[in-house]
Amino acid sequence: MTIGQALQARDVVTTTTDTSVGDVVALLARHRIGAVPVLADGVVAGVFSERDVIRCLAQDGTDALSVAVGERMSRPAITIGPEQPVLGALSLMTDRRIRHLPVIDGGRLVGFVSIGDLVKHRIDRIEADAAAMRDYIQQA
């Protein structure tokens, strides 16, 4: 199973490097998400996550909320292509200790996956395979 097959058809919430940390925090809360890809001239320049918010606040206190997210994002963005296997993405996320990956195809952002999305997809797939096996055994 590849990342492209696991991607759900939904719009990717993004931000730009000049958006304030405070505005991105509001964006994360409004969409109930943990991270966003940060774009510069339409290209993924980094990722800004809940962890980055914590680092900003620890470093600068509430003054961090007025800083441009481009100054505080995690960069460079670690990305993956849609042809990559889901297990490879999960391994990359575990090894790099990250929870979100921008999906890039032909230099364009085509998706954004979280470790939770991929684990859920794997569990759904395993359960479907188990159900098919039970049906096969019952019919035999």
C-alpha positions as a Markdown table, in Angstrom:
| # | Residue | x | y | z |
|---|---|---|---|---|
| 1 | Met | 0.0 | 0.0 | 0.0 |
| 2 | Thr | 1.4 | 3.4 | -1.0 |
| 3 | Ile | 1.0 | 6.9 | 0.5 |
| 4 | Gly | -1.0 | 7.9 | -2.6 |
| 5 | Gln | -3.5 | 5.1 | -2.0 |
| 6 | Ala | -3.8 | 6.0 | 1.6 |
| 7 | Leu | -4.3 | 9.8 | 1.0 |
| 8 | Gln | -7.8 | 10.9 | 1.8 |
| 9 | Ala | -9.4 | 13.3 | -0.6 |
| 10 | Arg | -9.4 | 16.5 | 1.5 |
| 11 | Asp | -7.9 | 20.0 | 1.2 |
| 12 | Val | -4.6 | 20.5 | 2.9 |
| 13 | Val | -4.5 | 23.4 | 5.3 |
| 14 | Thr | -1.4 | 25.4 | 4.8 |
| 15 | Thr | 0.2 | 28.7 | 5.8 |
| 16 | Thr | 2.9 | 31.0 | 4.5 |
| 17 | Thr | 6.3 | 32.0 | 6.0 |
| 18 | Asp | 5.1 | 35.5 | 6.8 |
| 19 | Thr | 2.1 | 34.5 | 8.9 |
| 20 | Ser | 2.5 | 35.2 | 12.6 |
| 21 | Val | 2.8 | 32.3 | 15.1 |
| 22 | Gly | -0.3 | 33.5 | 16.9 |
| 23 | Asp | -2.3 | 33.3 | 13.6 |
| 24 | Val | -1.0 | 29.8 | 12.9 |
| 25 | Val | -1.9 | 28.7 | 16.5 |
| 26 | Ala | -5.5 | 30.0 | 15.8 |
| 27 | Leu | -5.5 | 28.1 | 12.5 |
| 28 | Leu | -4.4 | 24.8 | 14.2 |
| 29 | Ala | -7.1 | 25.3 | 16.8 |
| 30 | Arg | -9.8 | 26.2 | 14.3 |
| 31 | His | -9.1 | 23.1 | 12.1 |
| 32 | Arg | -8.4 | 20.8 | 15.1 |
| 33 | Ile | -5.0 | 19.8 | 13.6 |
| 34 | Gly | -1.5 | 19.4 | 15.0 |
| 35 | Ala | 0.6 | 20.8 | 12.2 |
| 36 | Val | 0.6 | 22.7 | 8.8 |
| 37 | Pro | 3.0 | 22.8 | 5.9 |
| 38 | Val | 4.5 | 26.2 | 5.5 |
| 39 | Leu | 4.8 | 27.5 | 2.0 |
| 40 | Ala | 7.2 | 30.0 | 0.4 |
| 41 | Asp | 6.4 | 30.9 | -3.2 |
| 42 | Gly | 4.1 | 27.8 | -3.4 |
| 43 | Val | 6.8 | 25.4 | -2.3 |
| 44 | Val | 7.0 | 23.6 | 1.1 |
| 45 | Ala | 9.6 | 25.4 | 3.1 |
| 46 | Gly | 9.0 | 23.8 | 6.4 |
| 47 | Val | 6.4 | 22.4 | 8.8 |
| 48 | Phe | 5.0 | 24.2 | 11.9 |
| 49 | Ser | 3.6 | 22.0 | 14.6 |
| 50 | Glu | 2.4 | 22.0 | 18.2 |
| 51 | Arg | 5.9 | 21.2 | 19.2 |
| 52 | Asp | 7.2 | 24.3 | 17.5 |
| 53 | Val | 4.6 | 26.4 | 19.4 |
| 54 | Ile | 5.9 | 25.0 | 22.7 |
| 55 | Arg | 9.5 | 25.7 | 21.7 |
| 56 | Cys | 8.5 | 29.3 | 20.7 |
| 57 | Leu | 6.7 | 30.0 | 24.0 |
| 58 | Ala | 9.6 | 28.5 | 26.0 |
| 59 | Gln | 12.1 | 30.6 | 24.2 |
| 60 | Asp | 10.3 | 34.0 | 23.9 |
| 61 | Gly | 7.2 | 33.8 | 26.1 |
| 62 | Thr | 4.0 | 35.4 | 24.7 |
| 63 | Asp | 6.2 | 37.6 | 22.4 |
| 64 | Ala | 6.6 | 34.6 | 20.2 |
| 65 | Leu | 3.0 | 34.9 | 19.0 |
| 66 | Ser | 4.0 | 38.0 | 16.9 |
| 67 | Val | 7.0 | 36.4 | 15.2 |
| 68 | Ala | 6.7 | 35.1 | 11.6 |
| 69 | Val | 6.2 | 31.4 | 11.5 |
| 70 | Gly | 9.0 | 31.2 | 8.9 |
| 71 | Glu | 11.4 | 32.1 | 11.6 |
| 72 | Arg | 10.2 | 29.3 | 13.9 |
| 73 | Met | 9.1 | 26.4 | 11.7 |
| 74 | Ser | 10.9 | 23.1 | 11.5 |
| 75 | Arg | 13.0 | 23.1 | 8.4 |
| 76 | Pro | 13.9 | 21.8 | 6.0 |
| 77 | Ala | 10.6 | 19.9 | 5.6 |
| 78 | Ile | 11.0 | 16.1 | 5.5 |
| 79 | Thr | 8.7 | 15.0 | 2.7 |
| 80 | Ile | 7.6 | 11.9 | 1.0 |
| 81 | Gly | 6.2 | 11.0 | -2.4 |
| 82 | Pro | 2.9 | 9.4 | -3.1 |
| 83 | Glu | 4.6 | 6.3 | -4.5 |
| 84 | Gln | 6.3 | 5.5 | -1.2 |
| 85 | Pro | 5.0 | 2.6 | 0.9 |
| 86 | Val | 2.9 | 3.4 | 4.0 |
| 87 | Leu | 5.3 | 1.3 | 6.1 |
| 88 | Gly | 8.2 | 3.3 | 4.8 |
| 89 | Ala | 6.5 | 6.5 | 5.8 |
| 90 | Leu | 5.8 | 5.1 | 9.3 |
| 91 | Ser | 9.4 | 4.0 | 9.7 |
| 92 | Leu | 10.7 | 7.5 | 8.6 |
| 93 | Met | 8.3 | 9.2 | 11.0 |
| 94 | Thr | 9.5 | 6.9 | 13.9 |
| 95 | Asp | 13.2 | 7.3 | 13.0 |
| 96 | Arg | 13.0 | 11.1 | 12.7 |
| 97 | Arg | 10.6 | 11.5 | 15.6 |
| 98 | Ile | 8.0 | 13.5 | 13.6 |
| 99 | Arg | 4.3 | 13.1 | 13.3 |
| 100 | His | 3.5 | 14.8 | 10.0 |
| 101 | Leu | 4.8 | 14.5 | 6.4 |
| 102 | Pro | 4.0 | 16.7 | 3.4 |
| 103 | Val | 3.4 | 14.6 | 0.3 |
| 104 | Ile | 5.1 | 16.0 | -2.7 |
| 105 | Asp | 4.5 | 15.0 | -6.3 |
| 106 | Gly | 6.3 | 16.7 | -9.1 |
| 107 | Gly | 7.4 | 19.5 | -6.8 |
| 108 | Arg | 3.8 | 20.2 | -5.8 |
| 109 | Leu | 2.1 | 19.6 | -2.4 |
| 110 | Val | -0.5 | 17.0 | -2.9 |
| 111 | Gly | -1.2 | 15.9 | 0.6 |
| 112 | Phe | -0.2 | 16.0 | 4.3 |
| 113 | Val | -0.3 | 12.8 | 6.3 |
| 114 | Ser | 0.0 | 12.3 | 10.1 |
| 115 | Ile | 1.2 | 9.2 | 11.9 |
| 116 | Gly | -2.3 | 8.8 | 13.2 |
| 117 | Asp | -3.8 | 8.8 | 9.6 |
| 118 | Leu | -1.3 | 6.1 | 8.6 |
| 119 | Val | -1.8 | 3.9 | 11.7 |
| 120 | Lys | -5.6 | 4.1 | 11.2 |
| 121 | His | -5.2 | 3.2 | 7.5 |
| 122 | Arg | -3.0 | 0.2 | 8.4 |
| 123 | Ile | -5.4 | -1.0 | 11.1 |
| 124 | Asp | -8.4 | -0.7 | 8.7 |
| 125 | Arg | -6.4 | -2.7 | 6.1 |
| 126 | Ile | -5.5 | -5.4 | 8.6 |
| 127 | Glu | -9.1 | -5.7 | 9.8 |
| 128 | Ala | -10.4 | -6.0 | 6.2 |
| 129 | Asp | -7.9 | -8.7 | 5.4 |
| 130 | Ala | -8.8 | -10.6 | 8.6 |
| 131 | Ala | -12.6 | -10.3 | 7.7 |
| 132 | Ala | -11.8 | -11.6 | 4.2 |
| 133 | Met | -9.9 | -14.5 | 5.6 |
| 134 | Arg | -12.7 | -15.4 | 8.1 |
| 135 | Asp | -15.2 | -15.3 | 5.2 |
| 136 | Tyr | -13.0 | -17.6 | 3.1 |
| 137 | Ile | -12.6 | -20.1 | 5.9 |
| 138 | Gln | -16.3 | -20.1 | 6.7 |
| 139 | Gln | -17.1 | -20.8 | 3.0 |
| 140 | Ala | -14.6 | -23.6 | 2.8 |
